[in-house]
């Protein structure tokens, strides 16, 4: 299931839901992304995240489908927040259940790597000096190429 | 009619979030950009190397053929996660 939302999410609720739907699974891997309070250019107090409604969901569904085809997975859950988010808040969640841990670990990384490269989100970082668009990192491009 | 949308820093630099243009014949995204530049020189920004294009919400190459009623979006590299 994919959710694009302004509101925060609760890790315990998400984990509980994955467990409830995963009776034959032996592994759950969850990843939570947080907003750092610094960047290459200085301190960060706020993020603003813009996205392309419709394409965002379509892209994340496609990434989830690819992961399901490549690994033997139970549930895939992706949450990404949009709008204004403060430093130190949660921004993204990926939760995967699988029969075995290798599939859960690898697919969670795969989903995050492709989310960062293909899903149409754009971040602006803000501090007392104003808001600035974030540039794509070469390390993120390289991370998706390894798959 | 082709519905064109711009996002993030590209939208700000173009000072435009969307534009509809009549584009009868089937042609590539590249030809569509040339048509936009003819309308207004500021659209030359769309020829910058890192600009991404999605047709009907799927990432597409510049050679992709655009049809009537398609939604074409231009945006900078993505930075989610």
Backbone of each chain as ProteinMPNN parsed JSONL, in Angstrom:
{"seq_chain_A": "XXXXXXXXXXXXXXXXXXXXXXXXXXXXXXXXXXXXXXXXXXXXXXXXXXXXXXXXXXXXXXXXXXXXXXXXXXXXXXXXXXXXXXXXXXXXXXXXXXXXXXXXXXXXXXXXXXXXXXXXXXXXXXXXXXXXXXXXXXXXXXXXXXX", "coords_chain_A": {"N_chain_A": [[0.836, -1.192, 0.0], [0.449, 2.245, -0.768], [1.077, 5.458, 0.501], [0.718, 8.925, 0.215], [1.185, 11.677, 2.051], [0.399, 14.536, 4.183], [0.501, 14.412, 6.907], [2.226, 13.107, 9.841], [3.515, 9.769, 10.551], [3.021, 6.679, 12.374], [5.357, 4.586, 13.632], [5.039, 2.236, 15.182], [2.339, 1.578, 14.73], [2.429, 1.034, 11.98], [4.189, -1.136, 11.876], [2.741, -2.969, 13.362], [0.543, -3.346, 11.692], [1.797, -4.519, 9.48], [2.609, -6.902, 10.657], [0.152, -8.103, 11.299], [-0.767, -8.734, 8.781], [0.872, -10.689, 7.875], [1.092, -13.556, 8.3], [2.468, -15.871, 7.391], [4.995, -14.97, 7.105], [8.458, -14.592, 7.974], [10.037, -12.467, 8.477], [10.384, -8.98, 8.995], [11.32, -5.945, 7.637], [11.921, -2.608, 8.343], [12.281, 0.744, 7.243], [12.99, 4.019, 8.207], [13.042, 7.314, 7.2], [14.538, 10.361, 8.193], [14.399, 13.941, 8.739], [17.324, 15.658, 8.369], [19.18, 18.051, 10.384], [21.001, 19.551, 9.08], [22.786, 20.474, 6.053], [24.748, 20.297, 2.979], [25.078, 22.964, 2.595], [24.598, 24.31, 4.941], [22.733, 24.991, 8.017], [19.549, 23.356, 8.605], [16.191, 23.993, 9.084], [13.641, 23.549, 8.26], [11.805, 21.583, 5.872], [10.425, 21.732, 2.604], [8.294, 19.816, 0.7], [7.566, 19.154, -2.553], [5.4, 17.506, -4.905], [4.376, 15.406, -7.69], [1.266, 14.917, -8.077], [-0.444, 11.88, -8.653], [1.441, 10.941, -10.667], [3.375, 10.384, -8.782], [2.244, 8.381, -7.089], [1.799, 6.415, -9.037], [4.425, 5.84, -9.845], [5.576, 4.87, -7.46], [3.989, 2.622, -7.044], [4.815, 1.112, -9.222], [7.507, 0.65, -8.574], [7.163, -0.859, -6.254], [5.844, -3.082, -7.373], [7.912, -4.079, -8.996], [9.741, -4.868, -7.047], [8.252, -6.869, -5.806], [8.2, -8.734, -7.844], [10.853, -9.453, -8.032], [11.735, -10.374, -5.56], [10.659, -12.724, -3.015], [8.013, -11.702, -1.522], [5.873, -10.633, 1.185], [4.037, -8.331, 2.382], [4.167, -4.934, 1.133], [4.822, -1.724, 2.167], [4.644, 1.71, 1.698], [5.265, 4.987, 2.695], [5.224, 8.422, 2.115], [5.904, 11.673, 3.093], [4.566, 14.953, 2.328], [4.67, 18.535, 1.668], [5.179, 20.968, 4.282], [7.768, 20.106, 6.543], [9.383, 19.698, 9.629], [12.83, 19.92, 10.826], [14.328, 16.92, 12.024], [11.962, 15.526, 12.026], [9.954, 12.694, 10.889], [10.125, 11.525, 7.521], [9.915, 9.618, 5.462], [8.767, 6.244, 4.976], [9.474, 2.824, 4.649], [8.266, -0.38, 4.61], [8.645, -3.847, 4.683], [7.547, -7.177, 4.403], [8.557, -10.597, 4.524], [9.129, -14.095, 3.75], [11.715, -14.809, 4.357], [14.697, -13.27, 5.76], [16.665, -12.162, 4.011], [15.382, -11.493, 1.614], [13.662, -9.52, 2.591], [15.429, -7.53, 3.632], [16.961, -6.844, 1.304], [14.994, -6.033, -0.579], [13.843, -3.822, 0.676], [15.914, -1.967, 0.611], [16.227, -1.732, -2.162], [13.742, -0.6, -2.876], [13.904, 1.919, -1.56], [16.166, 3.001, -2.88], [15.246, 3.27, -5.538], [13.018, 4.849, -5.145], [14.251, 7.248, -4.439], [15.441, 7.924, -6.855], [13.539, 7.85, -8.943], [10.916, 8.633, -8.165], [8.655, 11.36, -8.354], [9.402, 13.664, -6.399], [10.312, 16.752, -4.901], [12.64, 18.5, -2.984], [12.822, 21.364, -0.867], [15.099, 23.077, 1.126], [14.984, 24.806, 4.197], [16.082, 27.635, 6.137], [17.014, 30.306, 8.408], [17.943, 31.972, 6.439], [16.345, 31.571, 4.236], [14.548, 29.682, 1.633], [15.772, 26.905, -0.227], [16.251, 25.052, -3.227], [16.96, 21.579, -3.306], [19.761, 19.81, -4.586], [20.126, 16.9, -6.692], [21.832, 14.016, -5.479], [24.905, 12.516, -6.458], [25.604, 10.113, -5.314], [23.151, 8.954, -4.794], [22.231, 8.389, -7.343], [24.102, 6.508, -8.127], [23.521, 4.513, -6.268], [21.091, 3.368, -7.14], [21.896, 2.23, -9.479], [23.24, -0.081, -8.855], [21.477, -2.182, -8.741]], "CA_chain_A": [[0.0, 0.0, 0.0], [1.224, 3.477, -0.911], [0.416, 6.666, 1.011], [1.375, 10.226, 0.118], [0.395, 12.398, 3.052], [1.02, 15.662, 4.897], [0.628, 14.059, 8.315], [3.254, 12.181, 10.305], [3.052, 8.382, 10.676], [3.443, 6.037, 13.62], [6.135, 3.381, 13.312], [4.444, 1.089, 15.878], [1.106, 1.223, 14.002], [2.789, 0.454, 10.683], [4.775, -2.442, 12.153], [1.631, -3.826, 13.81], [-0.258, -3.679, 10.499], [2.587, -5.474, 8.689], [2.567, -8.194, 11.365], [-1.196, -8.664, 11.193], [-1.017, -9.213, 7.417], [2.034, -11.482, 7.461], [1.128, -14.77, 9.125], [3.457, -16.862, 6.953], [6.292, -14.314, 6.92], [9.377, -14.723, 9.102], [10.902, -11.289, 8.598], [9.882, -7.646, 8.635], [12.339, -4.895, 7.659], [11.357, -1.271, 8.162], [13.217, 1.86, 7.126], [12.39, 5.334, 8.42], [13.912, 8.439, 6.851], [14.31, 11.55, 9.025], [14.927, 15.199, 8.198], [18.551, 16.104, 9.052], [19.164, 19.494, 10.681], [22.095, 20.216, 8.362], [23.008, 20.027, 4.68], [26.058, 20.74, 2.477], [25.151, 24.432, 2.556], [24.371, 24.942, 6.246], [21.727, 24.394, 8.885], [18.217, 23.166, 8.023], [15.156, 23.967, 10.12], [12.386, 23.121, 7.636], [11.808, 21.113, 4.487], [9.146, 21.745, 1.903], [8.354, 18.774, -0.335], [6.572, 19.228, -3.63], [5.384, 16.271, -5.693], [3.537, 15.407, -8.893], [0.171, 14.01, -7.709], [-0.799, 10.963, -9.738], [2.672, 10.263, -11.109], [4.073, 9.89, -7.587], [1.638, 7.104, -6.703], [2.033, 5.472, -10.141], [5.839, 5.458, -9.811], [5.836, 4.038, -6.28], [3.335, 1.329, -7.318], [5.67, 0.375, -10.169], [8.696, 0.213, -7.824], [6.681, -1.927, -5.376], [5.599, -4.25, -8.235], [9.22, -4.629, -9.4], [10.306, -5.545, -5.867], [7.453, -8.094, -5.612], [8.593, -9.707, -8.873], [12.253, -9.847, -7.872], [11.913, -11.111, -4.304], [9.451, -13.394, -2.516], [7.594, -10.781, -0.466], [4.495, -10.606, 1.681], [3.486, -6.983, 2.243], [5.034, -3.778, 0.906], [4.155, -0.496, 2.618], [5.467, 2.902, 1.47], [4.653, 6.267, 3.071], [6.102, 9.588, 1.92], [5.209, 12.914, 3.465], [4.732, 16.117, 1.449], [4.368, 19.809, 2.323], [6.205, 21.435, 5.225], [8.201, 19.168, 7.587], [10.474, 20.304, 10.418], [14.038, 19.118, 11.053], [14.213, 15.832, 12.993], [10.71, 14.766, 11.871], [9.976, 11.564, 9.945], [9.713, 11.946, 6.172], [9.581, 8.487, 4.585], [8.736, 4.928, 5.602], [9.339, 1.638, 3.8], [8.154, -1.592, 5.405], [8.517, -5.021, 3.831], [7.562, -8.468, 5.083], [8.934, -11.692, 3.629], [9.338, -15.361, 4.473], [13.108, -14.856, 4.821], [15.229, -11.923, 5.994], [17.447, -11.64, 2.885], [14.433, -10.851, 0.7], [13.131, -8.307, 3.221], [16.499, -6.522, 3.666], [17.342, -6.376, -0.038], [13.898, -5.328, -1.264], [13.644, -2.512, 1.322], [16.95, -1.082, 0.056], [15.871, -1.538, -3.574], [12.615, 0.345, -2.931], [14.395, 3.264, -1.212], [17.076, 3.493, -3.924], [14.477, 3.702, -6.713], [12.188, 5.992, -4.715], [15.095, 8.448, -4.489], [15.828, 8.257, -8.228], [12.447, 7.885, -9.932], [9.632, 9.192, -7.712], [8.707, 12.812, -8.545], [9.374, 14.546, -5.218], [11.395, 17.753, -4.913], [12.798, 19.105, -1.658], [13.445, 22.657, -0.607], [15.56, 23.182, 2.508], [14.82, 26.169, 4.691], [16.617, 28.104, 7.426], [16.755, 31.74, 8.572], [18.307, 32.686, 5.2], [15.332, 31.364, 3.2], [14.356, 28.322, 1.121], [16.638, 26.596, -1.365], [16.018, 23.729, -3.818], [18.027, 20.594, -3.061], [20.264, 19.148, -5.795], [20.225, 15.441, -6.628], [23.175, 13.554, -5.108], [25.488, 11.488, -7.329], [25.608, 8.838, -4.584], [21.816, 8.371, -4.945], [22.156, 7.836, -8.708], [24.939, 5.297, -8.1], [22.858, 3.49, -5.446], [20.064, 2.667, -7.925], [22.532, 1.504, -10.588], [23.792, -1.379, -8.431], [20.481, -3.242, -8.903]], "C_chain_A": [[0.879, 1.253, 0.0], [0.429, 4.625, -0.292], [1.301, 7.885, 0.812], [0.563, 11.134, 1.024], [1.161, 13.545, 3.697], [1.349, 15.25, 6.33], [1.779, 13.098, 8.593], [2.66, 10.761, 10.364], [3.624, 7.786, 11.941], [4.083, 4.688, 13.307], [5.494, 2.129, 13.925], [3.172, 0.619, 15.174], [1.434, 0.511, 12.692], [3.349, -0.965, 10.864], [3.682, -3.445, 12.534], [0.801, -4.297, 12.613], [0.49, -4.699, 9.62], [2.539, -6.863, 9.333], [1.229, -8.883, 11.19], [-1.442, -9.301, 9.823], [0.042, -10.204, 6.954], [2.173, -12.788, 8.235], [2.199, -15.776, 8.704], [4.831, -16.232, 6.715], [7.144, -14.424, 8.175], [10.237, -13.494, 9.317], [10.142, -10.025, 8.233], [11.066, -6.701, 8.723], [11.62, -3.566, 7.471], [12.485, -0.258, 8.071], [12.443, 3.141, 7.378], [13.407, 6.4, 8.079], [13.522, 9.649, 7.673], [14.901, 12.783, 8.347], [16.147, 15.613, 9.02], [18.487, 17.604, 9.331], [20.351, 20.217, 10.045], [22.117, 19.698, 6.924], [24.387, 20.506, 4.262], [26.21, 22.254, 2.605], [24.868, 25.102, 3.904], [23.303, 24.25, 7.067], [20.38, 24.311, 8.171], [17.21, 23.13, 9.168], [13.843, 23.413, 9.578], [12.655, 22.526, 6.259], [10.44, 21.41, 3.901], [9.266, 20.733, 0.775], [7.189, 18.93, -1.294], [6.543, 17.878, -4.321], [4.432, 16.423, -6.866], [2.404, 14.419, -8.62], [-0.241, 13.138, -8.9], [0.441, 10.205, -10.181], [3.423, 9.686, -9.907], [3.56, 8.504, -7.212], [1.937, 6.022, -7.754], [3.476, 4.935, -10.1], [6.131, 4.533, -8.627], [5.176, 2.662, -6.413], [4.226, 0.478, -8.211], [6.919, -0.153, -9.463], [8.322, -0.962, -6.908], [6.458, -3.217, -6.174], [6.914, -4.922, -8.644], [9.854, -5.4, -8.243], [9.583, -6.876, -5.631], [7.848, -9.186, -6.61], [9.983, -10.279, -8.595], [12.508, -10.674, -6.612], [10.586, -11.744, -3.882], [8.959, -12.609, -1.291], [6.157, -11.009, -0.038], [3.916, -9.229, 1.392], [4.576, -5.956, 1.897], [4.248, -2.532, 1.301], [5.105, 0.678, 2.4], [4.662, 4.139, 1.886], [5.663, 7.366, 2.77], [5.308, 10.835, 2.262], [5.509, 14.026, 2.454], [4.343, 17.375, 2.226], [5.497, 20.204, 3.261], [6.491, 20.392, 6.303], [9.368, 19.816, 8.329], [11.665, 19.342, 10.531], [13.768, 18.12, 12.172], [12.882, 15.073, 12.905], [10.919, 13.613, 10.884], [9.487, 12.051, 8.582], [9.242, 10.774, 5.31], [9.645, 7.174, 5.369], [8.635, 3.861, 4.518], [9.302, 0.43, 4.726], [7.884, -2.771, 4.487], [8.474, -6.27, 4.698], [7.866, -9.551, 4.058], [9.105, -12.965, 4.455], [10.727, -15.375, 5.105], [13.737, -13.467, 4.838], [15.974, -11.329, 4.801], [16.536, -10.889, 1.911], [13.92, -9.535, 1.28], [14.175, -7.193, 3.237], [16.746, -5.941, 2.268], [16.236, -5.556, -0.69], [13.643, -3.954, -0.643], [14.667, -1.509, 0.789], [16.655, -0.729, -1.395], [14.774, -0.471, -3.695], [13.087, 1.767, -2.608], [15.288, 3.838, -2.313], [16.297, 3.997, -5.139], [13.516, 4.836, -6.374], [12.996, 7.283, -4.871], [15.426, 8.871, -5.918], [14.667, 8.487, -9.181], [11.182, 8.6, -9.465], [9.68, 10.727, -7.738], [8.394, 13.63, -7.283], [10.532, 15.535, -5.381], [11.421, 18.457, -3.573], [13.353, 20.518, -1.745], [13.861, 22.657, 0.855], [15.441, 24.628, 2.953], [15.549, 26.406, 5.991], [16.368, 29.611, 7.48], [17.062, 32.533, 7.3], [17.272, 32.513, 4.072], [15.261, 29.914, 2.752], [15.238, 28.118, -0.108], [16.356, 25.195, -1.901], [17.222, 22.831, -3.586], [18.442, 19.967, -4.388], [20.305, 17.638, -5.594], [21.671, 15.03, -6.315], [23.644, 12.444, -6.054], [25.46, 10.118, -6.644], [24.233, 8.152, -4.68], [21.643, 7.732, -6.325], [22.919, 6.506, -8.738], [24.243, 4.164, -7.34], [21.822, 2.702, -6.247], [20.695, 1.821, -9.03], [23.015, 0.126, -10.173], [22.783, -2.507, -8.612], [20.389, -3.634, -10.365]], "O_chain_A": [[1.908, 1.312, 0.673], [-0.771, 4.748, -0.54], [2.474, 7.888, 1.186], [-0.627, 11.34, 0.787], [2.39, 13.539, 3.755], [2.352, 15.686, 6.895], [2.242, 12.379, 7.708], [1.448, 10.584, 10.241], [4.581, 8.306, 12.515], [3.436, 3.778, 12.789], [5.414, 1.088, 13.273], [2.943, -0.583, 15.033], [0.801, -0.484, 12.338], [3.022, -1.874, 10.101], [3.689, -4.597, 12.099], [0.41, -5.461, 12.521], [-0.117, -5.627, 9.086], [2.44, -7.874, 8.637], [1.166, -10.091, 10.961], [-2.203, -10.26, 9.695], [0.108, -10.528, 5.769], [3.243, -13.092, 8.763], [2.775, -16.459, 9.551], [5.729, -16.885, 6.184], [6.635, -14.359, 9.294], [11.07, -13.465, 10.222], [9.358, -10.006, 7.284], [11.746, -6.646, 9.748], [10.81, -3.413, 6.556], [13.512, -0.388, 8.737], [11.36, 3.332, 6.825], [14.518, 6.394, 8.61], [12.338, 9.943, 7.841], [15.785, 12.68, 7.496], [16.034, 15.887, 10.215], [17.823, 18.345, 8.606], [20.672, 21.346, 10.416], [21.558, 18.647, 6.612], [25.125, 21.059, 5.078], [27.324, 22.767, 2.71], [24.894, 26.329, 4.0], [22.999, 23.077, 6.852], [20.1, 25.087, 7.257], [17.35, 22.343, 10.104], [13.03, 22.875, 10.33], [13.602, 22.911, 5.573], [9.426, 21.352, 4.596], [10.213, 20.775, -0.012], [6.018, 18.853, -0.922], [7.55, 17.169, -4.33], [3.766, 17.448, -7.012], [2.543, 13.226, -8.891], [-0.367, 13.629, -10.022], [0.495, 8.979, -10.087], [4.035, 8.623, -10.006], [4.342, 7.569, -7.038], [2.277, 4.886, -7.423], [3.713, 3.743, -10.293], [6.841, 3.538, -8.768], [5.726, 1.659, -5.958], [4.376, -0.724, -7.991], [7.345, -1.279, -9.721], [9.069, -1.935, -6.799], [6.826, -4.304, -5.729], [7.03, -6.148, -8.643], [10.436, -6.465, -8.448], [10.211, -7.881, -5.3], [7.84, -10.376, -6.295], [10.255, -11.443, -8.888], [13.373, -11.55, -6.591], [9.521, -11.337, -4.346], [9.427, -12.825, -0.173], [5.335, -11.513, -0.803], [3.377, -8.979, 0.314], [5.731, -6.085, 2.305], [3.135, -2.316, 0.821], [6.245, 0.647, 2.864], [3.515, 4.308, 1.473], [6.833, 7.25, 3.134], [4.189, 11.03, 1.787], [6.56, 14.038, 1.814], [3.76, 17.291, 3.307], [6.645, 19.814, 3.052], [5.564, 19.854, 6.909], [10.243, 20.418, 7.706], [11.53, 18.131, 10.357], [13.074, 18.428, 13.141], [12.684, 14.091, 13.62], [11.908, 13.563, 10.153], [8.572, 12.869, 8.487], [8.3, 10.905, 4.53], [10.45, 7.012, 6.285], [7.829, 3.968, 3.594], [10.208, 0.24, 5.537], [7.01, -2.711, 3.622], [9.272, -6.412, 5.624], [7.491, -9.45, 2.89], [9.21, -12.924, 5.681], [10.916, -15.869, 6.216], [13.373, -12.597, 4.047], [15.926, -10.117, 4.592], [16.868, -9.8, 1.444], [13.761, -8.552, 0.557], [13.869, -6.049, 2.901], [16.742, -4.726, 2.073], [16.499, -4.511, -1.283], [13.269, -3.019, -1.35], [14.339, -0.349, 0.544], [16.809, 0.419, -1.81], [14.872, 0.442, -4.514], [12.715, 2.714, -3.3], [15.184, 5.019, -2.644], [16.642, 5.032, -5.709], [13.232, 5.686, -7.218], [12.488, 8.286, -5.372], [15.667, 10.051, -6.169], [14.802, 9.25, -10.137], [10.441, 9.127, -10.295], [10.618, 11.329, -7.215], [7.31, 14.192, -7.122], [11.585, 15.199, -5.924], [10.403, 18.943, -3.079], [14.217, 20.827, -2.565], [13.077, 22.284, 1.728], [15.749, 25.554, 2.203], [15.638, 25.522, 6.843], [15.593, 30.137, 6.681], [16.524, 33.621, 7.093], [17.321, 33.229, 3.072], [15.829, 29.026, 3.388], [15.426, 29.027, -0.917], [16.234, 24.25, -1.122], [18.367, 23.278, -3.662], [17.595, 19.632, -5.217], [20.492, 17.153, -4.478], [22.616, 15.63, -6.827], [22.876, 11.548, -6.404], [25.313, 9.09, -7.305], [24.149, 6.924, -4.651], [21.006, 6.689, -6.469], [22.446, 5.516, -9.295], [24.358, 2.998, -7.717], [21.686, 1.493, -6.055], [20.117, 0.826, -9.468], [23.186, -0.751, -11.019], [23.171, -3.675, -8.636], [19.606, -4.515, -10.72]]}, "seq_chain_B": "XXXXXXXXXXXXXXXXXXXXXXXXXXXXXXXXXXXXXXXXXXXXXXXXXXXXXXXXXXXXXXXXXXXXXXXXXXXXXXXXX", "coords_chain_B": {"N_chain_B": [[-4.929, 19.074, -28.516], [-2.284, 19.599, -26.237], [-1.494, 19.059, -22.903], [0.603, 20.749, -20.839], [2.875, 20.586, -18.136], [4.792, 22.055, -15.452], [7.267, 21.584, -12.927], [8.552, 22.231, -9.579], [11.84, 23.684, -9.245], [12.068, 24.3, -11.923], [9.538, 25.157, -12.657], [9.444, 27.513, -11.177], [11.548, 28.981, -12.34], [10.602, 29.272, -14.936], [8.369, 30.659, -14.434], [5.815, 29.62, -14.686], [3.223, 27.26, -14.349], [1.612, 25.607, -15.819], [0.602, 24.962, -19.232], [-1.432, 24.955, -22.106], [-1.145, 23.656, -25.323], [-2.014, 23.798, -28.778], [-1.456, 21.107, -30.793], [-1.34, 19.494, -33.379], [-0.289, 17.453, -35.158], [1.312, 14.216, -34.808], [4.218, 14.171, -32.926], [7.642, 14.318, -31.756], [8.834, 14.686, -28.305], [10.956, 16.391, -28.364], [10.375, 17.931, -30.637], [8.105, 19.167, -29.692], [9.175, 20.77, -27.68], [10.695, 22.515, -29.26], [8.602, 23.831, -30.511], [7.444, 25.122, -28.34], [9.526, 26.89, -27.665], [9.418, 28.528, -29.863], [7.07, 29.846, -29.34], [7.7, 31.224, -26.998], [10.716, 32.467, -25.911], [11.783, 31.885, -23.382], [11.265, 29.243, -22.835], [13.412, 27.841, -23.714], [14.884, 26.937, -21.647], [14.004, 24.369, -21.184], [15.585, 22.783, -22.689], [17.81, 22.227, -21.308], [20.278, 19.986, -20.038], [19.741, 18.363, -17.748], [17.001, 18.242, -17.469], [14.03, 16.469, -16.877], [11.473, 14.451, -18.463], [8.06, 13.579, -18.419], [5.565, 11.621, -19.899], [2.168, 11.393, -19.834], [2.459, 10.783, -17.133], [4.591, 9.007, -16.963], [8.068, 8.489, -16.993], [9.878, 9.599, -19.827], [11.714, 9.384, -22.95], [13.406, 11.91, -25.003], [12.785, 11.35, -27.631], [10.324, 10.241, -27.614], [7.019, 9.866, -28.846], [4.482, 12.258, -28.934], [1.015, 12.45, -28.391], [-2.264, 13.774, -29.311], [-4.093, 15.227, -26.63], [-2.392, 14.257, -24.678], [-0.657, 14.393, -21.488], [2.087, 16.238, -20.703], [4.941, 16.502, -18.767], [7.504, 18.548, -17.416], [10.447, 18.529, -15.507], [12.95, 19.103, -12.851], [15.812, 16.982, -11.815], [14.83, 14.434, -9.46], [14.306, 14.612, -5.869], [13.438, 13.173, -3.592], [12.701, 11.223, -0.597]], "CA_chain_B": [[-4.385, 19.889, -27.428], [-1.35, 18.941, -25.32], [-1.47, 19.728, -21.608], [2.003, 20.733, -20.391], [3.033, 21.018, -16.74], [6.167, 22.275, -14.988], [7.35, 21.397, -11.479], [9.696, 22.587, -8.718], [12.657, 24.846, -9.624], [11.8, 24.619, -13.328], [8.304, 25.954, -12.641], [9.791, 28.859, -10.685], [12.388, 29.69, -13.321], [9.758, 29.585, -16.107], [7.222, 31.423, -13.929], [4.621, 29.029, -15.294], [3.01, 25.9, -13.84], [1.037, 24.786, -16.905], [0.234, 25.637, -20.474], [-2.017, 24.05, -23.105], [-0.896, 24.127, -26.688], [-2.599, 23.016, -29.872], [-0.331, 20.416, -31.425], [-2.169, 18.523, -34.095], [0.405, 16.281, -35.69], [2.108, 13.427, -33.871], [5.615, 14.578, -33.021], [8.427, 13.946, -30.574], [8.945, 15.677, -27.23], [11.943, 17.35, -28.858], [9.656, 18.854, -31.537], [7.197, 19.937, -28.841], [9.995, 21.802, -27.023], [10.998, 23.521, -30.291], [7.365, 24.582, -30.718], [7.303, 26.008, -27.165], [10.544, 27.952, -27.769], [8.912, 29.476, -30.875], [6.033, 30.639, -28.665], [8.332, 32.085, -25.999], [12.135, 32.08, -25.822], [12.159, 31.394, -22.046], [11.135, 27.783, -22.806], [14.713, 27.24, -24.056], [15.331, 26.258, -20.416], [13.612, 22.956, -21.257], [16.617, 22.045, -23.425], [18.928, 21.939, -20.409], [20.562, 18.548, -20.045], [19.204, 17.565, -16.632], [15.533, 18.311, -17.408], [13.352, 15.181, -17.111], [10.165, 14.58, -19.089], [7.124, 12.465, -18.253], [4.374, 11.681, -20.745], [1.084, 10.706, -19.12], [2.957, 10.406, -15.806], [5.656, 8.006, -17.039], [9.308, 9.077, -17.512], [9.985, 9.307, -21.254], [12.888, 9.914, -23.651], [13.076, 13.036, -25.897], [12.284, 10.842, -28.924], [8.964, 9.722, -27.395], [6.011, 10.564, -29.662], [3.392, 12.838, -28.156], [-0.269, 12.427, -29.115], [-3.278, 14.727, -28.868], [-4.639, 14.99, -25.275], [-1.389, 13.773, -23.716], [-0.133, 15.311, -20.474], [3.548, 16.206, -20.741], [5.482, 17.257, -17.627], [8.946, 18.793, -17.396], [10.874, 18.821, -14.125], [14.368, 18.842, -12.566], [16.036, 15.682, -11.153], [13.984, 14.29, -8.265], [15.099, 14.641, -4.629], [12.638, 12.713, -2.46], [13.283, 10.238, 0.303]], "C_chain_B": [[-3.454, 19.046, -26.543], [-1.332, 19.75, -24.025], [-0.056, 19.603, -21.044], [2.107, 21.285, -18.978], [4.513, 21.139, -16.373], [6.193, 22.17, -13.469], [8.639, 21.953, -10.879], [10.479, 23.788, -9.266], [12.407, 25.265, -11.075], [10.546, 25.493, -13.452], [8.598, 27.399, -12.208], [10.592, 29.65, -11.711], [11.589, 30.086, -14.558], [8.612, 30.527, -15.732], [5.922, 30.954, -14.579], [4.44, 27.616, -14.752], [2.361, 25.009, -14.893], [0.664, 25.63, -18.11], [-0.374, 24.581, -21.399], [-1.623, 24.557, -24.478], [-1.533, 23.185, -27.708], [-1.44, 22.402, -30.638], [-0.95, 19.232, -32.136], [-1.42, 17.252, -34.479], [1.118, 15.509, -34.592], [3.566, 13.858, -34.026], [6.326, 14.229, -31.723], [8.385, 15.05, -29.512], [9.896, 16.79, -27.673], [11.27, 18.4, -29.754], [8.697, 19.748, -30.744], [7.952, 21.072, -28.144], [10.338, 22.906, -28.031], [9.791, 24.428, -30.525], [7.16, 25.587, -29.565], [8.293, 27.176, -27.234], [10.111, 28.992, -28.804], [7.868, 30.401, -30.253], [6.656, 31.662, -27.716], [9.756, 31.585, -25.737], [12.521, 31.526, -24.448], [12.07, 29.865, -21.963], [12.419, 27.068, -23.267], [15.315, 26.53, -22.837], [15.051, 24.755, -20.458], [14.643, 22.113, -21.996], [17.832, 21.749, -22.546], [19.043, 20.434, -20.184], [19.877, 17.748, -18.928], [17.675, 17.597, -16.522], [14.928, 16.943, -17.745], [11.968, 15.436, -17.696], [9.326, 13.348, -18.784], [5.947, 12.686, -19.2], [3.314, 10.799, -20.095], [1.602, 10.028, -17.849], [3.929, 9.225, -15.82], [6.893, 8.666, -17.64], [9.53, 8.648, -18.957], [11.23, 9.956, -21.855], [12.465, 11.029, -24.602], [12.494, 12.594, -27.237], [10.84, 10.344, -28.819], [7.957, 10.547, -28.184], [4.836, 10.996, -28.783], [2.124, 12.854, -29.011], [-1.232, 13.467, -28.537], [-3.854, 14.274, -27.522], [-3.645, 14.426, -24.258], [-1.077, 14.849, -22.678], [1.385, 15.151, -20.463], [4.083, 17.073, -19.609], [6.992, 17.367, -17.728], [9.343, 19.126, -15.97], [12.371, 18.535, -13.934], [14.545, 17.446, -11.964], [15.316, 15.624, -9.812], [14.852, 14.165, -7.005], [14.285, 14.211, -3.399], [13.424, 11.798, -1.539], [13.933, 10.843, 1.531]], "O_chain_B": [[-3.794, 17.929, -26.152], [-1.176, 20.971, -24.046], [0.429, 18.497, -20.801], [1.512, 22.313, -18.653], [5.365, 20.428, -16.906], [5.261, 22.611, -12.796], [9.653, 22.121, -11.556], [9.889, 24.778, -9.696], [12.521, 26.443, -11.414], [10.502, 26.436, -14.243], [8.082, 28.36, -12.779], [10.347, 30.837, -11.924], [11.863, 31.121, -15.166], [7.969, 31.116, -16.6], [5.064, 31.748, -14.962], [5.402, 26.849, -14.699], [2.536, 23.791, -14.868], [0.443, 26.837, -18.013], [0.111, 23.452, -21.466], [-1.75, 25.747, -24.767], [-1.582, 21.968, -27.528], [-0.539, 23.115, -31.081], [-1.069, 18.135, -31.591], [-1.847, 16.138, -34.175], [1.487, 16.079, -33.564], [4.086, 13.901, -35.142], [5.694, 13.889, -30.722], [7.966, 16.177, -29.773], [9.672, 17.968, -27.395], [11.552, 19.594, -29.65], [8.501, 20.918, -31.071], [7.445, 22.188, -28.028], [10.279, 24.09, -27.701], [9.936, 25.635, -30.714], [6.763, 26.732, -29.781], [7.947, 28.31, -26.903], [10.392, 30.181, -28.654], [7.789, 31.583, -30.59], [6.21, 32.806, -27.635], [9.963, 30.423, -25.386], [13.488, 30.772, -24.348], [12.725, 29.255, -21.118], [12.501, 25.84, -23.217], [16.148, 25.636, -22.979], [15.769, 23.966, -19.845], [14.596, 20.884, -21.948], [18.776, 21.095, -22.99], [18.047, 19.712, -20.145], [19.481, 16.6, -19.133], [17.116, 17.038, -15.579], [15.266, 16.337, -18.762], [11.364, 16.483, -17.465], [9.806, 12.218, -18.876], [5.404, 13.787, -19.293], [3.539, 9.615, -19.842], [1.253, 8.891, -17.531], [4.077, 8.525, -14.818], [6.8, 9.328, -18.674], [9.388, 7.47, -19.284], [11.735, 10.951, -21.335], [11.295, 11.101, -24.979], [11.797, 13.36, -27.902], [10.208, 10.059, -29.837], [8.024, 11.776, -28.194], [4.284, 10.215, -28.008], [2.151, 13.219, -30.186], [-1.041, 13.969, -27.429], [-4.075, 13.082, -27.304], [-4.009, 14.149, -23.116], [-1.21, 16.045, -22.939], [1.9, 14.056, -20.24], [3.723, 18.245, -19.499], [7.676, 16.406, -18.08], [8.669, 19.905, -15.296], [12.985, 17.828, -14.733], [13.558, 16.788, -11.634], [15.203, 16.63, -9.113], [15.981, 13.677, -7.063], [14.413, 14.789, -2.32], [14.634, 11.624, -1.679], [14.462, 10.115, 2.371]]}, "name": "protein", "num_of_chains": 2, "seq": "XXXXXXXXXXXXXXXXXXXXXXXXXXXXXXXXXXXXXXXXXXXXXXXXXXXXXXXXXXXXXXXXXXXXXXXXXXXXXXXXXXXXXXXXXXXXXXXXXXXXXXXXXXXXXXXXXXXXXXXXXXXXXXXXXXXXXXXXXXXXXXXXXXXXXXXXXXXXXXXXXXXXXXXXXXXXXXXXXXXXXXXXXXXXXXXXXXXXXXXXXXXXXXXXXXXXXXXXXXXXXXXXXXXX"}
